[in-house]
Amino acid sequence: GESVGLHLPTLSVQEGDNSIINCAYSNSASDYFIWYKQESGKGPQFIIDIRSNMDKRQGQRVTVLLNKTVKHLSLQIAATQPGDSAVYFCAENSQAGTALIFGKGTTLSVSS
Amino acid sequence: NAGVTQTPKFRVLKTGQSMTLLCAQDMNHEYMYWYRQDPGMGLRLIHYSVGEGTTAKGEVPDGYNVSRLKKQNFLLGLESAAPSQTSVYFCASSYSRKNQPQHFGDGTRLSIL
């Protein structure tokens, strides 16, 4: 079946460190992936997306890497700040393209 | 610059009561979605709409109904609330169905006693 998951439910880092959040997906036919950030009491906020014809995409302090060979997606956050503390979800476009399939999320805690 | 607005933000219901959750978007998006978020379950799709006047079932549609009478609004109804429907409900919208990010509201926290 289709599923998107994250390797670790929690990740703790020090302010200024680089953070890497991982996600494994099972559907090799998925061709679009998104990372969302969700702060407490808020809805998911779009961070960055990537299509399957790309291996890497960069945004402001964030980089998404896609490894289609092992069906792995990662989000790298440079110089992590306390404001980056949140739950991070990866999501993929389902086979039918109807809606996104979300993983269960990784909670990032940044200590100063 | 409102984006996706959900009302109400909080609600407590008794078992058997009915209510409607409202979602409004001002981005002229064709596609709208309702999700529920439960601890340890991530986001699960309830219903979605691909345009005004259309609706379709998602992963967990039972116990819910939806309507899309206007392009900018997507309503989620609970006809007879059950404790299992206690959850946080999120509405989202997107420009198209494929390969486009969905934009989310800040949710409605619903408790059913």
Interface residues (C-beta under 8 A of the other chain):
Chain A: D31 Y32 I34 Y36 G41 K42 G43 P44 Q45 F46 D49 R51 F89 A91 N93 G97 T98 A99 L100 F102 G103 K104 G105
Chain B: V4 Y33 G40 M41 G42 L43 R44 L45 Y48 A56 G58 F90 A92 R97 K98 N99 P101 Q102 H103 F104 G105 D106 G107
